[in-house]
């Protein structure tokens, strides 16, 4: 089974402490590259985030975004009055009044804004972090499934191109005897135009030499072997993107040789069609995990 490197998944859930939402996006990349944007209170989870995503994915550039919305009333319930600081401020205020004779008191808003008078009690991070990691694992599984669905479509497209390459390969193989005979007849016609006697042995040598120059049996055999290997790779369960990328290079090499040896319009056209099909496969393979 092949998987695409592009995909999207999002998971959102309401908890007692608030709402958590993960959003995962991935595109093709040579290796696995993970980037994430999370609120400050979740920064300590970076190693676990990388571990979870690495367990589900092996290649691709992955962007992970976590949004956290505290429950209504959670922020206010976490505020507390720091009595020691407040008492100290009031004592200082009385001392200043006694020393200066000023009777003006600090208003309530000023006292509340003084650093340390009102402190925010942060919620217990453990259930917050545990919920975020559990939700991330669910989102990562969803991303992997989405990449698998797209991979199925790519699998079908590659197999279709393989069938086209196989058909053209078979046609070229069928044309070869006719092409060799035509080459021999053309050579005899040219010799006849010269009106010069020619040793039959020398004629056969020339025919054999030209036939060897245009012989593509080996290239056709390699193309058939590459087709069989690609189909075998598509059946594997592990990531196969790099294997397929190598096979695309092999396909290109054989099609280029076939094109360079062509002396017939039909084989030239076949070489062009092979290159088109191979390029279409290569575009798909570049996005396979």
C-alpha positions in Angstrom: 0.0 0.0 0.0 1.4 3.4 -1.0 0.6 6.7 0.8 0.8 10.2 -0.4 2.9 12.8 1.4 0.2 15.4 1.2 -2.8 15.4 3.5 -4.9 17.2 6.0 -6.5 16.3 9.3 -8.1 18.1 12.2 -9.5 17.0 15.5 -11.3 19.2 18.1 -12.8 18.3 21.4 -14.3 20.0 24.5 -12.9 19.2 27.9 -13.7 20.4 31.4 -10.8 22.8 31.3 -11.5 24.1 27.8 -11.4 23.2 24.1 -8.4 21.7 22.3 -8.1 21.6 18.5 -5.2 20.0 16.5 -4.7 20.8 12.8 -2.2 18.8 10.7 -1.0 19.6 7.2 1.6 17.8 5.2 3.3 18.2 1.8 6.0 16.3 0.0 9.5 16.5 1.3 12.7 14.4 1.0 12.7 13.6 4.7 10.3 13.9 7.7 10.4 17.5 8.8 8.0 18.6 11.6 7.1 22.1 12.5 4.5 23.1 15.0 2.7 26.1 16.6 1.4 25.5 20.1 0.5 27.8 23.0 3.3 28.5 25.5 1.9 26.1 28.2 2.3 23.2 25.7 5.9 24.0 24.6 7.3 21.3 27.0 5.5 18.7 24.9 7.8 19.2 21.9 9.7 15.8 22.3 6.4 13.9 22.7 4.8 15.7 19.7 7.7 14.7 17.5 7.6 11.1 18.8 3.9 10.7 18.1 4.1 12.2 14.6 7.2 10.1 13.8 5.4 6.9 14.8 2.7 7.6 12.2 4.7 9.2 9.4 8.1 8.6 7.8 8.4 11.4 5.1 6.9 14.7 4.4 6.9 18.3 5.7 4.3 18.3 8.5 2.9 21.5 10.1 1.0 20.9 13.4 -1.0 23.6 15.0 -2.7 23.4 18.4 -5.4 25.8 19.5 -6.4 26.0 23.2 -9.5 27.9 24.4 -9.9 27.9 28.2 -13.4 27.1 29.5 -15.7 30.0 30.4 -14.9 31.1 34.0 -11.6 29.2 34.1 -9.5 32.3 34.0 -11.4 34.1 36.7 -11.5 31.1 39.0 -7.7 30.9 38.7 -7.2 34.4 40.2 -6.3 34.8 43.8 -5.6 37.7 46.2 -2.1 37.7 47.6 -2.8 39.0 51.1 0.8 39.4 52.3 1.6 41.7 49.4 -1.6 43.7 49.9 -1.1 44.1 53.7 2.5 45.3 53.0 1.2 47.9 50.6 -1.4 49.2 53.0 1.2 49.3 55.8 3.5 51.3 53.5 0.7 53.6 52.6 0.0 54.3 56.3 3.7 55.0 56.9 3.9 57.4 53.9 0.7 59.2 55.1 2.3 59.6 58.6 5.6 60.8 57.2 4.2 63.3 54.7 0.9 64.3 56.2 -0.9 63.5 52.9 -4.4 62.0 53.4 -5.0 60.7 49.9 -5.4 56.9 49.7 -4.6 54.7 46.7 -7.8 53.7 44.9 -8.9 50.1 44.5 -7.9 49.8 40.8 -4.4 51.0 41.5 -4.0 48.4 44.3 -5.2 45.6 42.0 -2.8 46.6 39.2 0.2 46.5 41.6 2.5 43.6 40.6 1.9 40.6 42.9 -1.4 41.7 44.5 -3.5 39.6 42.1 -1.9 36.3 41.1 -3.2 33.8 38.5 -3.2 30.2 39.6 -2.4 28.1 36.6 -4.5 24.9 36.1 -2.8 21.6 36.7 -0.9 21.0 33.5 -0.9 17.2 33.6 -4.5 16.6 32.4 -4.1 19.4 29.9 -1.0 17.8 28.4 -2.4 14.3 28.5 -5.5 15.4 26.6 -3.4 17.3 24.0 -1.2 14.3 23.3 -4.1 11.9 23.1 -5.9 14.2 20.7 -2.6 14.5 18.6 -2.4 10.8 18.2 -5.9 10.7 16.9 -5.2 13.6 14.5 -2.0 11.8 13.3 -3.9 8.6 12.6 -6.4 10.7 10.7 -3.7 12.3 8.6 -2.1 8.9 7.9 -5.6 7.6 6.7 -6.0 10.7 4.5 -2.6 10.1 2.9 -3.5 6.5 2.4 -6.7 7.4 0.6 -4.8 9.7 -1.8 -2.2 7.0 -2.1 -4.8 4.6 -3.4 -5.7 7.0 -6.2 -2.0 7.4 -7.1 -1.6 3.6 -7.1 -4.3 3.3 -9.7 -2.8 6.1 -11.8 0.7 4.4 -11.7 -0.7 1.0 -12.6 -2.6 2.6 -15.6 0.7 4.1 -16.9 2.4 0.7 -16.4 -0.2 -1.0 -18.5 0.4 1.7 -21.2 4.2 1.2 -21.1 3.7 -2.6 -21.3 1.4 -2.3 -24.3 3.9 0.0 -26.2 6.8 -2.4 -25.3 4.9 -5.3 -26.8 4.1 -3.4 -29.9 7.8 -2.4 -30.4 8.9 -6.0 -29.9 6.3 -7.1 -32.6 7.6 -4.5 -35.0 11.3 -5.5 -34.8 11.4 -8.4 -37.4 9.6 -6.2 -39.9 12.0 -3.3 -39.2 15.0 -5.6 -39.7 13.7 -6.9 -43.0 13.0 -3.3 -44.1 16.5 -2.3 -43.2 17.9 -5.2 -45.2 15.8 -4.3 -48.2 16.8 -0.7 -48.1 20.4 -1.7 -48.0 20.0 -4.0 -51.0 18.2 -1.2 -52.9 21.0 1.2 -52.3 23.6 -1.3 -53.4 21.6 -2.0 -56.5 21.6 1.7 -57.4 25.4 1.7 -57.2 25.5 -1.1 -59.9 28.6 -2.6 -58.3 29.0 -6.3 -57.5 29.1 -7.0 -53.7 30.4 -10.0 -51.9 27.4 -11.8 -50.2 29.4 -12.3 -47.1 30.2 -8.5 -46.9 26.5 -7.8 -47.3 25.6 -10.0 -44.4 28.2 -8.3 -42.3 26.7 -4.9 -43.0 23.2 -6.1 -42.3 24.4 -7.7 -39.0 26.2 -4.5 -38.1 23.2 -2.3 -38.7 20.9 -4.7 -37.0 23.1 -4.6 -33.9 23.0 -0.8 -33.9 19.2 -0.8 -33.8 18.8 -3.9 -31.6 16.6 -2.9 -28.6 15.7 -6.4 -27.3 17.8 -5.8 -24.2 16.1 -2.4 -23.5 12.7 -4.0 -24.0 13.6 -6.8 -21.6 14.7 -4.3 -19.0 11.5 -2.2 -19.4 9.5 -5.4 -18.8 11.6 -6.2 -15.7 11.1 -2.6 -14.5 7.3 -3.0 -14.9 7.3 -6.2 -12.9 9.5 -4.7 -10.2 7.3 -1.6 -9.9 4.1 -3.7 -9.5 5.9 -5.7 -6.8 6.9 -2.6 -5.0 3.3 -1.2 -5.1 2.2 -4.3 -3.1 4.6 -3.6 -0.2 3.3 -2.3 3.1 6.3 -0.2 4.0 7.1 3.2 2.6 8.3 2.8 -1.0 8.7 6.3 -2.3 12.5 6.1 -2.7 12.3 2.7 -4.3 9.9 4.0 -6.9 12.0 7.1 -7.5 14.9 4.8 -8.4 12.8 2.8 -10.7 11.6 5.9 -12.5 15.3 6.7 -13.3 15.6 3.2 -14.7 12.6 3.7 -16.9 14.0 6.9 -18.2 17.3 5.4 -19.0 15.8 2.6 -21.1 13.4 4.8 -22.9 16.2 7.2 -23.8 18.2 4.3 -25.3 15.2 3.1 -27.2 14.7 6.5 -28.7 18.4 6.9 -29.7 18.3 3.6 -31.5 15.1 4.2 -33.4 15.3 4.1 -37.2 11.5 3.7 -37.7 8.8 6.3 -37.3 6.7 3.8 -35.3 9.4 3.1 -32.7 10.1 6.8 -32.5 6.5 7.5 -31.7 6.5 4.6 -29.2 9.6 6.1 -27.5 7.7 9.5 -27.2 4.6 7.8 -25.7 6.9 5.9 -23.3 8.5 9.1 -22.1 5.1 10.8 -21.6 3.9 7.8 -19.5 7.1 7.7 -17.5 7.0 11.4 -16.8 3.4 11.1 -15.6 4.4 8.3 -13.2 7.4 10.3 -12.0 5.1 13.2 -11.0 3.0 10.8 -9.0 6.1 9.1 -7.4 7.5 12.4 -6.2 4.6 12.7 -3.8 4.7 9.2 -2.4 5.9 8.5 1.1 
